[in-house]
Amino acid sequence: MKTKKRFGKWPRASFVLAFMLIVSACGSNNGGSNTGTNETGNTAAPAAVNETADPAANTNNGADDEQTDTPAANVELKVWDQPKPDDPNKPVWEEIVAGFEAANPNIKVTHELMPQGTNDREVFVTAMAGGNGPDAYQAAHFPIIGDWVGQGLALDLTPYWDSYADKDQFIPSSMQAGTIDGKVYGLPHDMYVTGLFWNKKMFKDAGLDPNKPPANWDELVSFGKKLTNPDKKQYGITLLGMEWADWWFEYYVWQAGGDLTHLQEDGTVKLAFTEEPSVTALQFYKDLKWKNKIVQNNVLQSYQDNMNDVYQGRAAMSNGASGGFGDYAGNGLDLNEIGFAPYPVGPSGKGPGQIGGAYWIINPKTSKEKQDAAWKYITYLNSKEVLEKYLQFQSDNGIFPNLLSVRSDVNPAQFAANVSQELVDGVNKAASDTHLEYFLKERLTPYVVKAVQKALTDEKSDPKALLQEAQDAAQKEVVDAYNASVKK
């Protein structure tokens, strides 16, 4: 293994990539191509690293040994996984897919660029509806795969999964969103977990124990007050109030013991905007701004402005993700001065972290031969050897890895220089208690965001009334039609 780069020498491209991954995973409009990295983070768990492993020499990955329906004749696949021209991982991606093609001459894969931007999901759904969709797609994000399964856009992979020799290597939380009614519809491509980030130096300067994050909401407020100094333009914790406001707000709802929607046994959705945990969370969120005054002045500022406040030592605490540490280092933070832990618990006594990521899915309307070939291709890309080849490339080229892996036998921390075990332990601890984003988030985001923004910008607003207004509109404009379609 080559000498690993120190954090101060990581190329700027690696930090741009890390930011793109965080944004693509967590906004209501996730997109962005990633090839072997992740959406906001990816990879964890102990393992021995095989430095000389050649993915091309191990293309079965357990699938062909037991799965009899493998393609015998020539098969052509269309796969949406082509990286963008400026993707720093493109060279290793090209090497890996070339290895697959050399070992599988009967499978010809046409790689197409994944849709980008704010309408990436709409592009995929439209293509599938028109019969022009790919045979395999690598960006079925955690919050929406259930919705896509309901629309018939993802093949039931259970017969393949049951015969997959590597199935026990995937960590349980990576399978959670893609397993619906006991059936497997997605093979995890990457994942991340969120938790509480804090600046240890700022804690020490405020007289706080730098190794002790706030354990609950009361401590979050008390610590936040000690960390807030208007004269230094320094504050306790960032809030997210821009058009992704529901992304961070939902964490507080979970901490209060609830969720924003309930998926019923019959597949219909019940809104929970006005249930006590949601109201309690919005009141607390509002109080952080108006009563406790421990957040940024501009609560509607961009996500990047929030991150700039973290990088430049203005924000002492923030939401963090397991794929963002390289960006912290690239912007001048010493990773030995960074803490990462599960969120402070709320009234529920819990503080689950959000897991997110993307699944590989296979087109249910394509031929059986193509489905078999697609399964062989995606299991190849998710093999231990391929994932470690990506990590080695990233290590050699100064690209900081996500510290959480979909596979328990792949440990990205072994490919990152100067990463403390404490930081890795914090990621793994956050991943031990996780929560999926609320169901139908893709369609309901604007309604929740409107309520959150009003609470943060109007001191006299009533959180319960705001959430009632949002729920009434969402019920009429989204949920009634969705539930009616489910019952057909």
Buried (B, 14 or more C-beta within 10 A) or exposed (E): EEEBBEBEEBBEBBBBBBBBBBBBBBBBBBBBBBBBBBBBBBBBBEBEBEEEBEBBEBBBBBBBEEBEBBBEEEBEBBBBBBBBEEBBBBEBBEEBBEBBBEBBEEBEBEBEEBBEEEEBBEBBBEBBEEEEBBBBBBBBBBBBBBBBBBEEBBBBBEBBBEBBBBBEBBBEBBBBBBBBEEEBBBBBBBBBBBBBBBBBBBBEBBEBEBEEBBBBBEBBBBBBEBBBBEEEEBBBBBBBBBBBBBBBBBBBBBBBBBBBBBBEEEBBBEBBBBBEBBBBBBBBBBBBBBEBBBBBEEBBBBBEBBBBBBBEBBBBBBBBBBBBBBBBBBBEBBBEBBBBBBBBBBBBEBBBBBBBBBBBBBBBEBEEBBBBBBBBBBBBBBBBBBBBBBBBBBBBBBBBBBBBBBBBBBBBBBBBBBBEEEBBEBBBBBBEBBBBBBBBBBBBBBBBBBBBBBBBBEEEBBBBEBBBBBBBBBBEEBBEEBBEEEEE
